[in-house]
Amino acid sequence: MLSGLAGALFNPAVRTYLAQEAGDRKAEAFALFQVFATTGALLGPLLGGLLLLGGFRATALTAAALFALLTVAQAAVLPARPVPPPAGTVLGDWREAAADRRFAAFALATAGLYGLESQLYLLLPHAVREATGRPGAVGLLFVVGTLAGLLGQLRLTRRLTARGGGRGRWIAAGLALAGIGFLPPLLTAGAGEPHPARLVPVLAGVLLLYAGLMTAQPFVMELVPAFGRPDLTGTRYGLFHAVTGVAAAGIGVGVGAAMDAAARGGPAWLPYASCAALGLVSAAAVALLHRRRALPEPPVPAPAPEGPRPRSEAR
């Protein structure tokens, strides 16, 4: 419960800070934020596994100390910014944000992205264990994601931003790609005895899922504050995470029920096909909003500053 409260305080605040500090380069800022997040998703379990060799108490105290250190570091290093007094009440702000039908439709349409991302902790680890017979092989999921993020996230976001065409176009493409990522594991689901070769389609699907997340997430985060006045940015992020979080939990329940049905003798492909269909339906919903011009378009970002020229060119 305390971790959930911390997330409720942290997530909207850090995204609001990024959105305000990044100016017209929000997508690039959120792409960089995503790189660090996926890196932490890999390093956290690895370091936690090592710390658990010394017992749970040592692990918990080390984690608490790291959070305390980060709190002091952020308070000391992050530049302070004056916050104007709120124009209305908290309930009034929530009512205004929730009454925006375009924003509500966008949050519901993109909820599938977070439901699919949550399968990195439910369905896809199950696929890895089923393919290899080794629970420890699950770590490969996060290795693939971290390498993909480090090597491609910023480059991909910059290239798509430069190409233009509307943010909704790239969000829909990312959702479709994330859904398609569940088709390769479907091909070997329930194929019998574990074999290393069965891991290949699972990791291929994970790579496609991460490619979809890398494509869509920075632009989703960029669009959230663009739906209205800037002083409701934090409220919109809070409401967006509340909607997508509840939807992702419901999706997790549905995927878990499909997994249970497969374990009781039903079709082994059912949970994977459900996730693929979810990605494609969500992509179609975002594409429809984009076609109807229901999504705001942020300002075109200024070009990134160039580094120093080579000496030969300077001469």
Order of alpha helices (4+ residues) and beta strands (2+ residues): alpha-alpha-alpha-alpha-alpha-alpha-alpha-alpha-alpha-alpha-alpha-alpha-alpha
